[in-house]
Amino acid sequence: MDIQIRPATRETRNAFSSLLDEANAWQKARGSEGWSSPFDDDWMLPRIERGELFLVYLDSEPVSAFRILWEDRPFWGEREVGDSIYLHTFAVRRSKAGLGIGEAVIEKVVGMARERGLAKVRLDCFLSSANLIAFYERNGFVSVGTTSMKGKMMNLMERAI
């Protein structure tokens, strides 16, 4: 699959927030937990400036969004040892689900980690999201623990590179 990944910018921030809002509404409509952060300028602009937010394009259409962190002590605590890339706030446009975009993005993130000599890709997701956990397991991730964040139980997952 020929996808292009580009950093999100001030000009593309509405496309980024639209993808996350759509995924969040879909999760909640299915009875699953969703993100609590509003994806507004207060949330987005500092993360754009730090180079954390990315948009994924398929044929010039934004079809996915994600955030990359190079450390994540709030979720991973003492497990954070500087050997991982952290995939956060990952969403695929619902109308494009099932096309392999999610899998392709994960492989690109694995490539980003490999280029930097990192050992793992890590992520977290709601412990109650069985379908999402299964998706990540199909893509090589294993559950390595849980943590509580803002009163919600999170599943910690990682994929060795």
N, C-alpha and C positions, 0 to 999 in steps of 0.2 A: 504494500500500500504506500503510495507516494504522498506522505503528509509533510507539511512544512511547519516548523515550530519557530515562533518569533516572540521576543519579549513583548509583553503588554506595554502599552504607552498611554499617556494621557488621552490621546486621540482614540485608542481602541478600548478604553476602560469600560465603556457601555456594553460592548460585545462580551467582554469578560464577565461583567456582573450579570448580564442576561443569561449566559450559560449556567452560572452557578445558581441563580434564582430559579431557573427552569428545573434544574436537577433537584434542588431543595424542595420545591413544591411537589414534584413527582414523588420523591421519597416520602414526604409527609402525607400525601394523598393515599399512599399504599399502607399507611399506618406505621411507617418506620420513623426513627428519629432523624432529625435534620440539623443542619448547622444553625447556630443561634446568632452568629455575627451578621449584622446587616452589611451587605457588600456595597457600601456607599463610599464616597470620596474619602471620608475620614479613615476608612479601613484600607482602601485601595492605593491612594496616592503615596503614602510612605513605603508601601511594599513595591510599587512600581519604581520608585526612586532607588530602592535597594536592589532592584533587579531580580525579585523573587517570583514575579507573575509572568506566565507564558500563555499564549494562545496557539492553538493548533488549527491549521488550515487544510482543507481538502478542496482542490479546485477553487482557490481564493475565497472560500466560505469558512468563517470561523465555526469549527465543529467540536472543539474541546478546549478546556482551560485547566490549568494546574498551577500549583505553587511549589517552588523548590526552596528548601532550607539546607544549610550546611551543618547545622547543629540543632538539637531540639531537646534541651534539658527539661522543659516543662512536662513533656510527655514521657521522655525516656530516662530522665534522672541520671543515676550513676551508670546506666548502660551506655550513655553517651560518651564515646571515647575518641571521636574524631575520625572514624573509619567509614562513615556512611553518608549517603545523600538521603534527604527526607522528602518524600512526595506527599503533598498536602492539597486539600481543596481541589480535588480532581473530579472533573465532570465531563461527560460526553453528551452532546445534543441528543435528545430523545429520538428525534426523527432519523438519526444516524446510528442508533444502537444496533448491534448485530452485524455491523460492517467490518469489524476488526480494528476500529479506531483506538479503542481502549488498549488493546493488546499492543498495537503499534506505538502508542505513546509510552507504555511501560518499557518497551524495548529501547526507545530513544533515551529514556531516563537512565536505563541500565548503561547505555553507551556513554552518557554524560559522566556517570560514576566511574566507569572503566577508564575513560580518558584522564581522569584525575587520580587514578590509582587507588580508588576506594574499594572496600571489600563488600559493601552491602548497599542495597536500596531498602529503606525502611518507610513504613507508613502506619497510620492508625485509622481505624474506622469504628463506628458504633458496634459494640458487642452484640447488639440486637439485630444487626443487619446480616442475617445468614446468607442471603443471596450475594451480597457484596463480598463477604468473606470467602465464599465459594469461588467467585470470580478471581479474586486475588490468588487463591490456592491453585486454580487452574493455570495461573501465570507465574508459578514458581515460588510464591510466598508461603511462609509457614508462620503460624501463630507462636509467639514467644513469650506472651504474658498479657496482662491487663493492667489498666490504670484507671483512676477516676479523675475526670476533668469537669469542673463546674457541675458536679453532681451526676454526671453521665459516665457510664462504664464504657471504656474504650478497649478495643482489641489491638494489641501491638503486633505488627507483622514485619517480617524481613525476608529478603531474598539475597542469598549469597551470590557473588559475581564470580 
